[in-house]
Every structure is written in C-alpha cells, then in structure tokens.
Amino acid sequence: MVRKHLVALDGKFHAERAFDWYLENFYRDGDEVVIFHCSQFELHVGLPGMAVNVEAVSKQVTQAKDKAEAITQKATETLRLKGIKGYVVLKSGSKPEDLINQVVDEENVNHVFMGTRDLGSIQRAFVGSVSTAVARSCKVPVTIVKIKE
C-alpha cells in the first residue's frame, strides 16, 4: 500500500523546515507527497451599494495566486530533484484547518505534516493555531514539526 502524506506549506520558515524534516526523517521510497497550500485572504469590495473597485479586487486575487505559485513551485522543484512522486493541491478560504481536513478525505491522505510558530498561550488564544486545530480534528495522524531557530 502506498503511503500518501500531506505537507502543509504557507511560505513561512517553520513550514519550510517541516517539509525539509519530513523529507529527511520520514519519507520512504514509494511514498506519495501532497503539497498543500491555502490562500487565506479576504476580498474587500467596499460598502454595500457602492461601486466595486474591480482593479483592487483583481490585484488581491493576483497577489494571492502569485504567492501560492511561488510556494508550491519551490516545493515541487524539490520533489522533482529528489525523484519523489507528488503533486500540489491549492485551496482558498478563511479556515485552513477545515480545508486540510477536506483534502485529507478527498486525496486519501494517511498522515499530515505541519510546522508550528510555537505561539505562546496568550497569542494562541487570540489568533489561534492552525496546527493545533488540525491535530485536534484530523482523522489521520498529524505530525507537528517544531524547529528551533
């Protein structure tokens, strides 16, 4: 049976180090890697009844698309250079943890790997932690990779 692992990337240092850790410590020949990125943004279209600034909305969408492409292109290039089978899944929405769980189901993922920013308890209470939410709600094992800077 092929093991299929999801690696969540958001373009930040901790996620990139988690990807590196996964490749160095967990990946085995024959595994398949799902590179996941969630474009998390809110479109600001103005006040109800006012004209929408189409240019501003278009710019927001383009910036999110460019960021996603840059993040996933780097990861897919790493997989290609190492001869590892894998592919990218891009989603957009406001709750990455829900989208990760959705992709786990859709792609039949066996294990999820994520980095963590190691927020303190006060910060975590205000901004939340995607990795903690995924670990609590995911139906497959979740490895949260904590790398000291």
N, C-alpha and C positions, 0 to 999 in steps of 0.2 A: 504494500500500500504506500502510495506517495504521500509524504508529509507536506502539507501546504501551510506556510507561515505568512502572516500579515505583519509588515513592519510599517508603523505609522510615522510619517515624516511631516514636519511642519516648517522646515527651513531653519530651525534653531539648533544651536550647538549640541544640546542634550539629545535631541532626536538623531542627529548625525552620528554621535558617539554610540548611541544604542544600536544603530544599523551596523556600525563597524564591529561592535561587540558581538552582535548576532552572527555576523559572518565569520568572525574569528573563533567563537566559542560554541556555537550551537548548530550552525549549518552543516549538513552532511550531503555528500554526493547523492543526487537524485531528488533532493528536496525542491519544492517549487516556492518561489517568493512572490507575494503580492505586495507591491509598494502602494501604500495608501496615503492620499493627501486630501484634506478637507479644506476647501476655500471658504473661510469663515468671514463673511463680510455682510454689512447691511447697506442696502441701497437707500440713499437719501434723495427722495424725489420732490421734496418741497411740501408746502402746505396743501391740504385738500382744497380743490377748486382753483388752484394756481397752475400756471403753465409749468410743465416739467422741463427741467434743463436736461435735454437729451444728451448733450455733449458731456455734461458732468457724470451722468449715469453711465454712458458709454466708456468714459475714462476709468471709472471704478471697476467695471467688468473687465476691461482690457488689462488693468493692473493686476487683478486677481488671477487672470488667465496666465499672464506672463510669469508671475511668481510661482504658480503651480507647475508650469512647464520647466522653469529653471530648477526647482527642487527635484522633480521626478526625472528630468533628463540626466542630472548628475548621478542619481541612484541607478537608473537603467544602464548608464555607461559603466558603472562599477560592476554590475551584474554581467554585462557583456564581456568585459575584460577578464573576469574570473570564470567565464563559461558557465554561469548559473542561469537556469531557466527561471524566468519571472516575467511579470507584467505589472502595469500600473492601473489602479482604479482611482479615479478622481470623483469626488462628490462635493456638493456645496450645500451649506446650511449653517444654522446657528448652533447646533449641538453636535460636535464631533463624536462624542461618546455614543450617541444614538446611531450615527452613520457608520461607525466602526462595527457596532453590533449587527447592523443591517448587512454590511459587506461580509462579515463572518458567516452569516446564513447564506447569502447569495453565492459566495465563492467556495463554500465548504472548507473554510479555514480550520486548521487543527490547533493553532497556537498564535497568540498575538504578542508582539514585542514593541515596547514603547520606551522613550526616555522620560525623565522627570526633571523638573526645575527645582525640586525639593523646596517647595514653598513652606514657610512657617505656618503654624496653626491659625494665626490671625489672618494672614494673606489668603490661605486656603478657604477660610470661612467667607471672605468677601468675593474672591474671584473664582473659587472652585478649582478643582484639579481634574483634568480630563483623564489622566492615568488612573486616579483613584476611582472615578466614576466607572471607567471601563472594567477595572479589576473587580468592582462590586457587582456589575450587571452582566458581564460577558459569560456565555455558556461554555467557553473553552478556556484552557489555561492562559493566563496573562503574565508575561514577564516584564517587570518594570526595571529598566536598567538605570542604575544611579552611578554616575561617573563623577568623581571628584575633579574639580578644575585645577 
